[in-house]
Amino acid sequence: MRRQFSFTRFFAAIIALFLVATVAPAAENNSPILNRIGKTQTIRVGMSGNQAPFNMTNRDGKIIGFDVDLATLLSNAMGVRLEIVPMPFVKLLPELEDANLDLVISGVTATLQRNTRVPFVGPYFVTGNSILTKTATIETIDTEEELRKGNWRIAVMKGSTSEDFAFNLLNKPQLTSTDTQAEAVQLLLDDKVDAVIADAPVCALAILRNPDAGLATLKQPLTIEPISIALAPGDALLINLVQNYMQALQATGALDALRTKWFKNAAWMAQMP
């Protein structure tokens, strides 16, 4: 019987030719996180499971997406098991700071404020905050100043850079923060808000999934968002290892293949509820 082609194993093999590295136990004091990964042969990666197309839960209850494939490539290249730990987005960085996670790969933007708490490697994707709306007036907005002048009711995902962006532009009573991006989009569909502020791919996906809702988004994002991997603090050797693997993934074309699979091909949508 012909073996089924495995995307992640294929690129892991290429990376193995590019880099020769194994996760061996390191000195406890110098590299506590990498030492634990080496001993347990398991890497714990946190993600929300509700940030399509970065990560989302399909109809079978399995988390899929760009972030899952990236985490799988990294774990395969490191030769360790992958443990995906789903939790609300707002809890991801606190759990990482407490060393309950090794990495967070969940559509997280590297910002100055976040980088004072945890280190980042990347970016593996660059996007920006955009607007999703059914309101023709907002549809024409292409600057922050034009958005600031309006009296809009805006929905955003709690703990996201979109929330910070909207909070700095709008009056607090006009801002509704939701636990997931899907909840924010649903408020828009139910006409309970005028617009959603989210990453550009999220806005584009909402239009694809709701073709008859009259949704629209901006042609160009309003900000630049470097989506990166967050790592548990206090382990320079782990940062170095992940940096090396990410460089290899970029050089071998693996990251470009993931971008095509999840952002340019809608075939995966058939798996969604």
C-alpha positions in Angstrom: 0.0 0.0 0.0 1.3 3.4 -0.9 2.1 5.6 2.1 0.2 8.8 2.5 2.3 11.9 2.0 3.0 13.8 5.2 3.5 17.6 4.8 5.1 18.0 8.3 7.4 14.9 8.1 8.6 16.0 4.6 9.7 19.4 5.8 11.1 18.0 9.1 13.3 15.7 7.0 14.5 18.7 4.9 15.3 20.6 8.1 17.2 17.6 9.4 19.5 18.0 6.4 19.8 21.7 7.1 20.4 21.5 10.8 21.7 18.6 12.9 20.5 19.1 16.5 18.9 17.1 19.2 17.4 18.2 22.5 19.7 16.8 25.1 19.4 17.6 28.8 21.2 20.9 29.5 22.6 22.3 32.7 19.6 22.9 35.0 20.7 26.4 36.0 21.6 27.5 32.5 18.7 26.2 30.6 15.8 25.0 32.8 13.1 24.9 30.1 15.2 23.1 27.5 16.5 20.7 30.2 12.9 19.8 31.1 12.0 19.3 27.4 15.0 17.0 27.0 14.1 15.0 30.0 10.4 14.6 29.2 10.9 14.5 25.4 7.8 16.7 25.2 7.2 20.3 24.3 4.1 22.1 25.6 2.7 24.7 23.2 -0.2 26.9 24.2 -2.8 28.2 21.8 -6.4 29.4 22.1 -8.0 27.1 19.5 -10.3 29.9 18.3 -8.2 32.2 16.1 -8.9 31.0 12.6 -6.9 30.5 10.4 -4.0 30.6 12.8 -5.7 28.0 15.0 -9.2 26.8 15.3 -11.3 23.8 16.5 -12.8 21.7 13.7 -16.1 19.8 13.8 -14.4 16.8 15.4 -13.1 18.9 18.3 -9.5 18.8 17.0 -7.4 22.0 16.9 -6.0 22.7 13.4 -4.4 25.6 11.6 -1.2 27.4 10.7 -0.1 27.4 14.3 -0.7 23.7 14.8 1.3 22.9 11.7 4.1 25.2 12.7 4.3 23.6 16.2 4.3 20.2 14.6 7.2 21.1 12.4 9.2 22.4 15.3 8.5 19.4 17.5 9.3 17.0 14.7 12.6 18.8 14.0 13.5 18.7 17.7 12.6 15.1 17.9 10.2 15.5 20.8 6.5 15.0 21.3 4.1 17.9 20.8 1.5 18.6 23.5 -0.9 21.3 22.5 -2.4 23.0 25.5 -5.6 24.9 24.7 -6.7 27.8 26.9 -8.3 31.3 26.6 -6.0 33.8 24.8 -5.7 36.1 27.8 -4.3 33.3 29.9 -1.5 32.2 27.4 1.2 34.7 28.4 0.6 34.4 32.2 0.8 30.6 31.9 4.0 31.0 29.9 5.5 33.3 32.5 4.7 30.7 35.2 6.5 28.1 33.1 3.4 26.0 32.7 4.0 26.3 28.9 7.2 26.1 26.9 6.0 28.1 23.9 2.9 30.0 22.8 2.1 29.8 19.1 -1.3 31.5 18.9 -1.4 34.4 16.5 0.4 36.5 19.1 1.8 39.9 18.1 5.2 40.8 19.5 4.8 44.2 21.2 7.1 46.3 23.4 4.8 45.6 26.4 4.7 41.8 25.8 8.4 41.6 25.1 9.2 43.0 28.6 7.5 39.9 29.9 8.5 37.1 27.6 11.0 36.7 24.7 9.8 36.3 21.1 11.1 34.6 18.0 9.9 35.5 14.5 7.9 36.9 13.0 6.4 33.9 11.2 3.6 36.0 9.7 3.1 39.8 9.3 -0.4 41.2 9.2 -2.2 44.2 10.6 -5.3 45.4 12.4 -8.2 45.9 9.9 -11.9 46.6 10.1 -14.8 44.2 9.4 -18.1 45.9 8.9 -21.5 46.0 7.2 -21.5 49.8 7.4 -20.7 51.5 4.1 -19.3 54.6 5.8 -16.6 52.6 7.7 -15.9 50.7 4.5 -14.2 53.8 3.1 -11.9 54.4 6.1 -8.3 54.0 5.4 -6.6 56.0 8.3 -6.8 56.0 12.1 -7.9 59.7 12.0 -11.0 58.8 10.0 -11.9 56.0 12.3 -11.4 58.2 15.4 -13.9 60.8 14.1 -16.7 58.3 14.0 -19.1 57.3 16.8 -18.7 53.5 16.2 -19.7 50.5 18.3 -16.7 48.2 18.0 -16.1 44.6 19.0 -12.7 43.1 19.6 -11.2 40.0 21.1 -10.2 40.4 24.8 -6.4 40.6 25.4 -5.5 41.2 21.7 -3.6 44.1 20.2 -6.9 44.9 18.4 -8.4 45.7 21.8 -5.5 48.0 22.6 -5.7 49.6 19.2 -9.4 50.2 19.6 -9.2 51.3 23.2 -6.7 54.1 22.3 -8.9 55.3 19.5 -12.4 55.1 20.9 -14.4 55.9 24.0 -14.5 52.9 26.4 -18.3 52.6 26.4 -18.3 52.0 22.7 -15.9 49.1 22.9 -17.1 45.5 23.5 -14.5 42.9 24.3 -15.3 39.2 23.6 -13.6 36.0 24.6 -13.2 34.8 21.0 -13.0 36.4 17.5 -16.0 34.3 16.5 -18.1 36.0 19.2 -17.0 39.4 18.0 -18.0 38.6 14.4 -21.4 37.3 15.6 -22.1 40.6 17.3 -21.6 42.3 13.9 -23.8 39.7 12.1 -26.5 40.4 14.7 -26.2 44.2 14.2 -25.2 44.7 17.9 -22.0 46.5 16.9 -21.0 48.5 13.8 -17.7 46.9 13.2 -15.1 44.4 14.4 -11.4 45.3 14.6 -9.2 42.2 14.1 -6.2 40.9 12.1 -6.7 41.2 8.4 -6.8 37.4 7.8 -9.6 37.1 10.4 -11.6 39.8 8.6 -11.1 38.1 5.3 -12.1 34.7 6.7 -15.3 36.1 8.1 -16.3 37.4 4.7 -15.6 34.0 3.1 -17.6 32.1 5.8 -20.5 34.5 5.6 -20.8 35.3 1.9 -24.4 36.5 2.1 -24.0 38.8 5.1 -22.8 41.9 3.2 -19.5 42.1 5.1 -16.6 44.2 3.9 -13.1 44.9 5.1 -10.3 47.4 4.3 -8.0 47.0 1.3 -5.0 47.7 3.5 -4.6 47.1 7.3 -4.3 50.1 9.6 -1.3 48.7 11.6 1.6 46.3 11.3 1.4 43.2 13.4 4.5 40.9 13.6 3.0 37.5 14.6 5.7 35.6 16.5 6.4 32.7 18.8 6.5 33.6 22.5 8.8 31.5 24.7 9.1 30.9 28.4 11.5 33.5 29.9 14.8 32.6 31.5 16.2 30.2 28.9 18.6 31.7 26.3 19.5 28.3 24.9 15.8 27.5 24.1 15.5 30.9 22.3 18.6 30.1 20.3 17.4 26.7 19.3 14.0 27.9 18.2 15.6 30.8 16.3 17.8 28.3 14.4 14.8 26.1 13.5 12.7 29.0 12.4 15.6 30.2 10.1 15.7 26.7 8.6 11.9 26.6 8.1 12.1 29.9 6.2 15.1 28.8 4.2 13.6 25.5 3.1 10.3 27.1 2.1 8.3 25.4 4.8 6.8 28.7 6.1 5.9 29.8 2.7 4.1 26.4 2.1 2.1 26.9 5.4 1.1 30.4 4.3 -0.2 29.1 1.1 -2.0 26.2 2.7 -3.8 28.3 5.4 -4.1 31.8 3.9 -4.4 31.2 0.1 -6.3 27.9 0.0 -9.8 27.6 1.5 -10.0 23.8 1.4 -9.5 23.5 5.1 -12.8 25.3 5.7 -14.7 22.1 4.9 -13.5 20.8 8.2 -15.1 23.6 10.2 -18.5 23.4 12.0 
